[in-house]
Amino acid sequence: MVITLELPFVQPDPLQGYVRRFGDLPAWFDELSPGTARQLARQALRRGTPLAQADHLPG
């Protein structure tokens, strides 16, 4: 007999991950929508470098 345990998959919060890895969020993060802020935090974590203000400007 095999007993399995199903655990819910929980996405880690990218903003908390950013703070843990790089320190405080940039001051200009307050100006962003929550979705954009999370997306940029994920991007920074993938790149391994903190965000610069130019990262959220339209290209």
mmCIF file of the N, C-alpha and C atoms, coordinates in Angstrom:
data_MODEL
# 
_entry.id   MODEL 
# 
loop_
_atom_site.group_PDB 
_atom_site.id 
_atom_site.type_symbol 
_atom_site.label_atom_id 
_atom_site.label_alt_id 
_atom_site.label_comp_id 
_atom_site.label_asym_id 
_atom_site.label_entity_id 
_atom_site.label_seq_id 
_atom_site.pdbx_PDB_ins_code 
_atom_site.Cartn_x 
_atom_site.Cartn_y 
_atom_site.Cartn_z 
_atom_site.occupancy 
_atom_site.B_iso_or_equiv 
_atom_site.pdbx_formal_charge 
_atom_site.auth_seq_id 
_atom_site.auth_comp_id 
_atom_site.auth_asym_id 
_atom_site.auth_atom_id 
_atom_site.pdbx_PDB_model_num 
ATOM 1   N N  . MET A 1 1  ? 0.844  -1.175 0.000   1.00 0.00 ? 1  MET A N  1 
ATOM 2   C CA . MET A 1 1  ? 0.000  0.000  0.000   1.00 0.00 ? 1  MET A CA 1 
ATOM 3   C C  . MET A 1 1  ? 0.897  1.248  0.000   1.00 0.00 ? 1  MET A C  1 
ATOM 4   N N  . VAL A 1 2  ? 0.544  2.198  -0.831  1.00 0.00 ? 2  VAL A N  1 
ATOM 5   C CA . VAL A 1 2  ? 1.283  3.450  -0.910  1.00 0.00 ? 2  VAL A CA 1 
ATOM 6   C C  . VAL A 1 2  ? 0.405  4.567  -0.383  1.00 0.00 ? 2  VAL A C  1 
ATOM 7   N N  . ILE A 1 3  ? 0.940  5.330  0.532   1.00 0.00 ? 3  ILE A N  1 
ATOM 8   C CA . ILE A 1 3  ? 0.218  6.479  1.079   1.00 0.00 ? 3  ILE A CA 1 
ATOM 9   C C  . ILE A 1 3  ? 0.853  7.736  0.489   1.00 0.00 ? 3  ILE A C  1 
ATOM 10  N N  . THR A 1 4  ? 0.028  8.573  -0.110  1.00 0.00 ? 4  THR A N  1 
ATOM 11  C CA . THR A 1 4  ? 0.550  9.815  -0.691  1.00 0.00 ? 4  THR A CA 1 
ATOM 12  C C  . THR A 1 4  ? 0.033  11.007 0.093   1.00 0.00 ? 4  THR A C  1 
ATOM 13  N N  . LEU A 1 5  ? 0.802  12.017 0.058   1.00 0.00 ? 5  LEU A N  1 
ATOM 14  C CA . LEU A 1 5  ? 0.440  13.261 0.733   1.00 0.00 ? 5  LEU A CA 1 
ATOM 15  C C  . LEU A 1 5  ? 0.413  14.362 -0.313  1.00 0.00 ? 5  LEU A C  1 
ATOM 16  N N  . GLU A 1 6  ? -0.713 14.995 -0.467  1.00 0.00 ? 6  GLU A N  1 
ATOM 17  C CA . GLU A 1 6  ? -0.828 16.089 -1.424  1.00 0.00 ? 6  GLU A CA 1 
ATOM 18  C C  . GLU A 1 6  ? -0.715 17.411 -0.685  1.00 0.00 ? 6  GLU A C  1 
ATOM 19  N N  . LEU A 1 7  ? 0.248  18.209 -1.115  1.00 0.00 ? 7  LEU A N  1 
ATOM 20  C CA . LEU A 1 7  ? 0.457  19.516 -0.522  1.00 0.00 ? 7  LEU A CA 1 
ATOM 21  C C  . LEU A 1 7  ? 0.098  20.587 -1.539  1.00 0.00 ? 7  LEU A C  1 
ATOM 22  N N  . PRO A 1 8  ? -0.545 21.646 -1.103  1.00 0.00 ? 8  PRO A N  1 
ATOM 23  C CA . PRO A 1 8  ? -0.867 22.716 -2.053  1.00 0.00 ? 8  PRO A CA 1 
ATOM 24  C C  . PRO A 1 8  ? 0.415  23.431 -2.489  1.00 0.00 ? 8  PRO A C  1 
ATOM 25  N N  . PHE A 1 9  ? 0.454  23.797 -3.750  1.00 0.00 ? 9  PHE A N  1 
ATOM 26  C CA . PHE A 1 9  ? 1.595  24.537 -4.272  1.00 0.00 ? 9  PHE A CA 1 
ATOM 27  C C  . PHE A 1 9  ? 1.393  26.010 -3.934  1.00 0.00 ? 9  PHE A C  1 
ATOM 28  N N  . VAL A 1 10 ? 2.348  26.578 -3.233  1.00 0.00 ? 10 VAL A N  1 
ATOM 29  C CA . VAL A 1 10 ? 2.253  27.980 -2.827  1.00 0.00 ? 10 VAL A CA 1 
ATOM 30  C C  . VAL A 1 10 ? 3.358  28.749 -3.531  1.00 0.00 ? 10 VAL A C  1 
ATOM 31  N N  . GLN A 1 11 ? 2.968  29.754 -4.292  1.00 0.00 ? 11 GLN A N  1 
ATOM 32  C CA . GLN A 1 11 ? 3.943  30.614 -4.960  1.00 0.00 ? 11 GLN A CA 1 
ATOM 33  C C  . GLN A 1 11 ? 4.605  31.515 -3.917  1.00 0.00 ? 11 GLN A C  1 
ATOM 34  N N  . PRO A 1 12 ? 5.921  31.536 -3.864  1.00 0.00 ? 12 PRO A N  1 
ATOM 35  C CA . PRO A 1 12 ? 6.572  32.472 -2.937  1.00 0.00 ? 12 PRO A CA 1 
ATOM 36  C C  . PRO A 1 12 ? 6.332  33.909 -3.391  1.00 0.00 ? 12 PRO A C  1 
ATOM 37  N N  . ASP A 1 13 ? 6.193  34.798 -2.443  1.00 0.00 ? 13 ASP A N  1 
ATOM 38  C CA . ASP A 1 13 ? 5.958  36.201 -2.764  1.00 0.00 ? 13 ASP A CA 1 
ATOM 39  C C  . ASP A 1 13 ? 7.262  36.820 -3.272  1.00 0.00 ? 13 ASP A C  1 
ATOM 40  N N  . PRO A 1 14 ? 7.271  37.296 -4.522  1.00 0.00 ? 14 PRO A N  1 
ATOM 41  C CA . PRO A 1 14 ? 8.512  37.857 -5.069  1.00 0.00 ? 14 PRO A CA 1 
ATOM 42  C C  . PRO A 1 14 ? 8.988  39.110 -4.334  1.00 0.00 ? 14 PRO A C  1 
ATOM 43  N N  . LEU A 1 15 ? 8.065  39.867 -3.749  1.00 0.00 ? 15 LEU A N  1 
ATOM 44  C CA . LEU A 1 15 ? 8.483  41.075 -3.027  1.00 0.00 ? 15 LEU A CA 1 
ATOM 45  C C  . LEU A 1 15 ? 9.244  40.703 -1.757  1.00 0.00 ? 15 LEU A C  1 
ATOM 46  N N  . GLN A 1 16 ? 8.768  39.685 -1.052  1.00 0.00 ? 16 GLN A N  1 
ATOM 47  C CA . GLN A 1 16 ? 9.482  39.227 0.142   1.00 0.00 ? 16 GLN A CA 1 
ATOM 48  C C  . GLN A 1 16 ? 10.826 38.623 -0.235  1.00 0.00 ? 16 GLN A C  1 
ATOM 49  N N  . GLY A 1 17 ? 10.862 37.886 -1.341  1.00 0.00 ? 17 GLY A N  1 
ATOM 50  C CA . GLY A 1 17 ? 12.113 37.325 -1.816  1.00 0.00 ? 17 GLY A CA 1 
ATOM 51  C C  . GLY A 1 17 ? 13.119 38.401 -2.176  1.00 0.00 ? 17 GLY A C  1 
ATOM 52  N N  . TYR A 1 18 ? 12.638 39.472 -2.788  1.00 0.00 ? 18 TYR A N  1 
ATOM 53  C CA . TYR A 1 18 ? 13.505 40.588 -3.161  1.00 0.00 ? 18 TYR A CA 1 
ATOM 54  C C  . TYR A 1 18 ? 14.108 41.221 -1.906  1.00 0.00 ? 18 TYR A C  1 
ATOM 55  N N  . VAL A 1 19 ? 13.265 41.464 -0.909  1.00 0.00 ? 19 VAL A N  1 
ATOM 56  C CA . VAL A 1 19 ? 13.736 42.098 0.331   1.00 0.00 ? 19 VAL A CA 1 
ATOM 57  C C  . VAL A 1 19 ? 14.752 41.196 1.036   1.00 0.00 ? 19 VAL A C  1 
ATOM 58  N N  . ARG A 1 20 ? 14.480 39.894 1.054   1.00 0.00 ? 20 ARG A N  1 
ATOM 59  C CA . ARG A 1 20 ? 15.416 38.964 1.683   1.00 0.00 ? 20 ARG A CA 1 
ATOM 60  C C  . ARG A 1 20 ? 16.771 38.957 0.971   1.00 0.00 ? 20 ARG A C  1 
ATOM 61  N N  . ARG A 1 21 ? 16.746 39.037 -0.337  1.00 0.00 ? 21 ARG A N  1 
ATOM 62  C CA . ARG A 1 21 ? 17.993 38.926 -1.110  1.00 0.00 ? 21 ARG A CA 1 
ATOM 63  C C  . ARG A 1 21 ? 18.751 40.238 -1.263  1.00 0.00 ? 21 ARG A C  1 
ATOM 64  N N  . PHE A 1 22 ? 18.026 41.331 -1.504  1.00 0.00 ? 22 PHE A N  1 
ATOM 65  C CA . PHE A 1 22 ? 18.685 42.598 -1.827  1.00 0.00 ? 22 PHE A CA 1 
ATOM 66  C C  . PHE A 1 22 ? 18.492 43.691 -0.779  1.00 0.00 ? 22 PHE A C  1 
ATOM 67  N N  . GLY A 1 23 ? 17.661 43.478 0.202   1.00 0.00 ? 23 GLY A N  1 
ATOM 68  C CA . GLY A 1 23 ? 17.391 44.529 1.185   1.00 0.00 ? 23 GLY A CA 1 
ATOM 69  C C  . GLY A 1 23 ? 16.085 45.231 0.847   1.00 0.00 ? 23 GLY A C  1 
ATOM 70  N N  . ASP A 1 24 ? 15.954 46.451 1.261   1.00 0.00 ? 24 ASP A N  1 
ATOM 71  C CA . ASP A 1 24 ? 14.706 47.201 1.058   1.00 0.00 ? 24 ASP A CA 1 
ATOM 72  C C  . ASP A 1 24 ? 14.347 47.356 -0.415  1.00 0.00 ? 24 ASP A C  1 
ATOM 73  N N  . LEU A 1 25 ? 13.039 47.474 -0.653  1.00 0.00 ? 25 LEU A N  1 
ATOM 74  C CA . LEU A 1 25 ? 12.562 47.770 -2.008  1.00 0.00 ? 25 LEU A CA 1 
ATOM 75  C C  . LEU A 1 25 ? 12.919 49.208 -2.355  1.00 0.00 ? 25 LEU A C  1 
ATOM 76  N N  . PRO A 1 26 ? 13.153 49.499 -3.625  1.00 0.00 ? 26 PRO A N  1 
ATOM 77  C CA . PRO A 1 26 ? 13.441 50.884 -4.016  1.00 0.00 ? 26 PRO A CA 1 
ATOM 78  C C  . PRO A 1 26 ? 12.264 51.806 -3.659  1.00 0.00 ? 26 PRO A C  1 
ATOM 79  N N  . ALA A 1 27 ? 12.567 53.062 -3.365  1.00 0.00 ? 27 ALA A N  1 
ATOM 80  C CA . ALA A 1 27 ? 11.541 54.028 -2.970  1.00 0.00 ? 27 ALA A CA 1 
ATOM 81  C C  . ALA A 1 27 ? 10.496 54.213 -4.067  1.00 0.00 ? 27 ALA A C  1 
ATOM 82  N N  . TRP A 1 28 ? 10.892 54.144 -5.326  1.00 0.00 ? 28 TRP A N  1 
ATOM 83  C CA . TRP A 1 28 ? 9.971  54.367 -6.436  1.00 0.00 ? 28 TRP A CA 1 
ATOM 84  C C  . TRP A 1 28 ? 8.999  53.205 -6.631  1.00 0.00 ? 28 TRP A C  1 
ATOM 85  N N  . PHE A 1 29 ? 9.164  52.110 -5.888  1.00 0.00 ? 29 PHE A N  1 
ATOM 86  C CA . PHE A 1 29 ? 8.235  50.985 -5.995  1.00 0.00 ? 29 PHE A CA 1 
ATOM 87  C C  . PHE A 1 29 ? 6.818  51.387 -5.597  1.00 0.00 ? 29 PHE A C  1 
ATOM 88  N N  . ASP A 1 30 ? 6.690  52.395 -4.730  1.00 0.00 ? 30 ASP A N  1 
ATOM 89  C CA . ASP A 1 30 ? 5.369  52.861 -4.291  1.00 0.00 ? 30 ASP A CA 1 
ATOM 90  C C  . ASP A 1 30 ? 4.535  53.398 -5.453  1.00 0.00 ? 30 ASP A C  1 
ATOM 91  N N  . GLU A 1 31 ? 5.180  53.840 -6.507  1.00 0.00 ? 31 GLU A N  1 
ATOM 92  C CA . GLU A 1 31 ? 4.482  54.425 -7.650  1.00 0.00 ? 31 GLU A CA 1 
ATOM 93  C C  . GLU A 1 31 ? 3.912  53.378 -8.606  1.00 0.00 ? 31 GLU A C  1 
ATOM 94  N N  . LEU A 1 32 ? 4.288  52.111 -8.426  1.00 0.00 ? 32 LEU A N  1 
ATOM 95  C CA . LEU A 1 32 ? 3.898  51.051 -9.357  1.00 0.00 ? 32 LEU A CA 1 
ATOM 96  C C  . LEU A 1 32 ? 2.622  50.347 -8.919  1.00 0.00 ? 32 LEU A C  1 
ATOM 97  N N  . SER A 1 33 ? 1.936  49.767 -9.878  1.00 0.00 ? 33 SER A N  1 
ATOM 98  C CA . SER A 1 33 ? 0.787  48.923 -9.543  1.00 0.00 ? 33 SER A CA 1 
ATOM 99  C C  . SER A 1 33 ? 1.326  47.645 -8.905  1.00 0.00 ? 33 SER A C  1 
ATOM 100 N N  . PRO A 1 34 ? 0.528  46.971 -8.082  1.00 0.00 ? 34 PRO A N  1 
ATOM 101 C CA . PRO A 1 34 ? 1.003  45.744 -7.422  1.00 0.00 ? 34 PRO A CA 1 
ATOM 102 C C  . PRO A 1 34 ? 1.477  44.675 -8.415  1.00 0.00 ? 34 PRO A C  1 
ATOM 103 N N  . GLY A 1 35 ? 0.770  44.520 -9.523  1.00 0.00 ? 35 GLY A N  1 
ATOM 104 C CA . GLY A 1 35 ? 1.160  43.517 -10.509 1.00 0.00 ? 35 GLY A CA 1 
ATOM 105 C C  . GLY A 1 35 ? 2.505  43.821 -11.139 1.00 0.00 ? 35 GLY A C  1 
ATOM 106 N N  . THR A 1 36 ? 2.718  45.080 -11.486 1.00 0.00 ? 36 THR A N  1 
ATOM 107 C CA . THR A 1 36 ? 3.989  45.487 -12.077 1.00 0.00 ? 36 THR A CA 1 
ATOM 108 C C  . THR A 1 36 ? 5.128  45.337 -11.073 1.00 0.00 ? 36 THR A C  1 
ATOM 109 N N  . ALA A 1 37 ? 4.872  45.687 -9.820  1.00 0.00 ? 37 ALA A N  1 
ATOM 110 C CA . ALA A 1 37 ? 5.899  45.565 -8.785  1.00 0.00 ? 37 ALA A CA 1 
ATOM 111 C C  . ALA A 1 37 ? 6.321  44.108 -8.610  1.00 0.00 ? 37 ALA A C  1 
ATOM 112 N N  . ARG A 1 38 ? 5.351  43.187 -8.576  1.00 0.00 ? 38 ARG A N  1 
ATOM 113 C CA . ARG A 1 38 ? 5.670  41.766 -8.436  1.00 0.00 ? 38 ARG A CA 1 
ATOM 114 C C  . ARG A 1 38 ? 6.442  41.251 -9.647  1.00 0.00 ? 38 ARG A C  1 
ATOM 115 N N  . GLN A 1 39 ? 6.033  41.684 -10.829 1.00 0.00 ? 39 GLN A N  1 
ATOM 116 C CA . GLN A 1 39 ? 6.702  41.260 -12.047 1.00 0.00 ? 39 GLN A CA 1 
ATOM 117 C C  . GLN A 1 39 ? 8.166  41.726 -12.059 1.00 0.00 ? 39 GLN A C  1 
ATOM 118 N N  . LEU A 1 40 ? 8.408  42.964 -11.681 1.00 0.00 ? 40 LEU A N  1 
ATOM 119 C CA . LEU A 1 40 ? 9.773  43.474 -11.645 1.00 0.00 ? 40 LEU A CA 1 
ATOM 120 C C  . LEU A 1 40 ? 10.610 42.784 -10.569 1.00 0.00 ? 40 LEU A C  1 
ATOM 121 N N  . ALA A 1 41 ? 10.000 42.479 -9.427  1.00 0.00 ? 41 ALA A N  1 
ATOM 122 C CA . ALA A 1 41 ? 10.724 41.770 -8.373  1.00 0.00 ? 41 ALA A CA 1 
ATOM 123 C C  . ALA A 1 41 ? 11.121 40.373 -8.852  1.00 0.00 ? 41 ALA A C  1 
ATOM 124 N N  . ARG A 1 42 ? 10.199 39.677 -9.543  1.00 0.00 ? 42 ARG A N  1 
ATOM 125 C CA . ARG A 1 42 ? 10.526 38.361 -10.109 1.00 0.00 ? 42 ARG A CA 1 
ATOM 126 C C  . ARG A 1 42 ? 11.688 38.471 -11.095 1.00 0.00 ? 42 ARG A C  1 
ATOM 127 N N  . GLN A 1 43 ? 11.637 39.493 -11.939 1.00 0.00 ? 43 GLN A N  1 
ATOM 128 C CA . GLN A 1 43 ? 12.689 39.718 -12.929 1.00 0.00 ? 43 GLN A CA 1 
ATOM 129 C C  . GLN A 1 43 ? 14.044 39.910 -12.247 1.00 0.00 ? 43 GLN A C  1 
ATOM 130 N N  . ALA A 1 44 ? 14.078 40.708 -11.199 1.00 0.00 ? 44 ALA A N  1 
ATOM 131 C CA . ALA A 1 44 ? 15.331 40.957 -10.481 1.00 0.00 ? 44 ALA A CA 1 
ATOM 132 C C  . ALA A 1 44 ? 15.855 39.678 -9.837  1.00 0.00 ? 44 ALA A C  1 
ATOM 133 N N  . LEU A 1 45 ? 14.971 38.881 -9.280  1.00 0.00 ? 45 LEU A N  1 
ATOM 134 C CA . LEU A 1 45 ? 15.397 37.629 -8.658  1.00 0.00 ? 45 LEU A CA 1 
ATOM 135 C C  . LEU A 1 45 ? 15.963 36.666 -9.701  1.00 0.00 ? 45 LEU A C  1 
ATOM 136 N N  . ARG A 1 46 ? 15.334 36.613 -10.876 1.00 0.00 ? 46 ARG A N  1 
ATOM 137 C CA . ARG A 1 46 ? 15.854 35.747 -11.947 1.00 0.00 ? 46 ARG A CA 1 
ATOM 138 C C  . ARG A 1 46 ? 17.228 36.223 -12.426 1.00 0.00 ? 46 ARG A C  1 
ATOM 139 N N  . ARG A 1 47 ? 17.378 37.548 -12.577 1.00 0.00 ? 47 ARG A N  1 
ATOM 140 C CA . ARG A 1 47 ? 18.653 38.106 -13.050 1.00 0.00 ? 47 ARG A CA 1 
ATOM 141 C C  . ARG A 1 47 ? 19.743 38.037 -11.996 1.00 0.00 ? 47 ARG A C  1 
ATOM 142 N N  . GLY A 1 48 ? 19.323 38.107 -10.731 1.00 0.00 ? 48 GLY A N  1 
ATOM 143 C CA . GLY A 1 48 ? 20.300 38.102 -9.647  1.00 0.00 ? 48 GLY A CA 1 
ATOM 144 C C  . GLY A 1 48 ? 20.883 39.472 -9.361  1.00 0.00 ? 48 GLY A C  1 
ATOM 145 N N  . THR A 1 49 ? 20.213 40.520 -9.836  1.00 0.00 ? 49 THR A N  1 
ATOM 146 C CA . THR A 1 49 ? 20.682 41.887 -9.584  1.00 0.00 ? 49 THR A CA 1 
ATOM 147 C C  . THR A 1 49 ? 19.528 42.739 -9.084  1.00 0.00 ? 49 THR A C  1 
ATOM 148 N N  . PRO A 1 50 ? 19.795 43.686 -8.185  1.00 0.00 ? 50 PRO A N  1 
ATOM 149 C CA . PRO A 1 50 ? 18.725 44.573 -7.709  1.00 0.00 ? 50 PRO A CA 1 
ATOM 150 C C  . PRO A 1 50 ? 18.205 45.455 -8.843  1.00 0.00 ? 50 PRO A C  1 
ATOM 151 N N  . LEU A 1 51 ? 17.017 45.968 -8.644  1.00 0.00 ? 51 LEU A N  1 
ATOM 152 C CA . LEU A 1 51 ? 16.383 46.803 -9.655  1.00 0.00 ? 51 LEU A CA 1 
ATOM 153 C C  . LEU A 1 51 ? 16.958 48.212 -9.667  1.00 0.00 ? 51 LEU A C  1 
ATOM 154 N N  . ALA A 1 52 ? 16.959 48.804 -10.840 1.00 0.00 ? 52 ALA A N  1 
ATOM 155 C CA . ALA A 1 52 ? 17.277 50.216 -11.013 1.00 0.00 ? 52 ALA A CA 1 
ATOM 156 C C  . ALA A 1 52 ? 16.000 50.889 -11.508 1.00 0.00 ? 52 ALA A C  1 
ATOM 157 N N  . GLN A 1 53 ? 15.854 52.177 -11.305 1.00 0.00 ? 53 GLN A N  1 
ATOM 158 C CA . GLN A 1 53 ? 14.633 52.866 -11.702 1.00 0.00 ? 53 GLN A CA 1 
ATOM 159 C C  . GLN A 1 53 ? 14.371 52.713 -13.196 1.00 0.00 ? 53 GLN A C  1 
ATOM 160 N N  . ALA A 1 54 ? 15.396 52.606 -13.997 1.00 0.00 ? 54 ALA A N  1 
ATOM 161 C CA . ALA A 1 54 ? 15.229 52.463 -15.451 1.00 0.00 ? 54 ALA A CA 1 
ATOM 162 C C  . ALA A 1 54 ? 14.553 51.146 -15.821 1.00 0.00 ? 54 ALA A C  1 
ATOM 163 N N  . ASP A 1 55 ? 14.525 50.158 -14.918 1.00 0.00 ? 55 ASP A N  1 
ATOM 164 C CA . ASP A 1 55 ? 13.911 48.861 -15.228 1.00 0.00 ? 55 ASP A CA 1 
ATOM 165 C C  . ASP A 1 55 ? 12.406 48.957 -15.456 1.00 0.00 ? 55 ASP A C  1 
ATOM 166 N N  . HIS A 1 56 ? 11.759 49.976 -14.923 1.00 0.00 ? 56 HIS A N  1 
ATOM 167 C CA . HIS A 1 56 ? 10.297 50.056 -15.095 1.00 0.00 ? 56 HIS A CA 1 
ATOM 168 C C  . HIS A 1 56 ? 9.874  51.118 -16.101 1.00 0.00 ? 56 HIS A C  1 
ATOM 169 N N  . LEU A 1 57 ? 10.829 51.782 -16.730 1.00 0.00 ? 57 LEU A N  1 
ATOM 170 C CA . LEU A 1 57 ? 10.471 52.766 -17.749 1.00 0.00 ? 57 LEU A CA 1 
ATOM 171 C C  . LEU A 1 57 ? 10.140 52.074 -19.060 1.00 0.00 ? 57 LEU A C  1 
ATOM 172 N N  . PRO A 1 58 ? 9.169  52.606 -19.811 1.00 0.00 ? 58 PRO A N  1 
ATOM 173 C CA . PRO A 1 58 ? 8.838  51.984 -21.096 1.00 0.00 ? 58 PRO A CA 1 
ATOM 174 C C  . PRO A 1 58 ? 10.051 52.000 -22.026 1.00 0.00 ? 58 PRO A C  1 
ATOM 175 N N  . GLY A 1 59 ? 10.204 50.899 -22.752 1.00 0.00 ? 59 GLY A N  1 
ATOM 176 C CA . GLY A 1 59 ? 11.370 50.785 -23.625 1.00 0.00 ? 59 GLY A CA 1 
ATOM 177 C C  . GLY A 1 59 ? 11.063 51.212 -24.954 1.00 0.00 ? 59 GLY A C  1 
# 
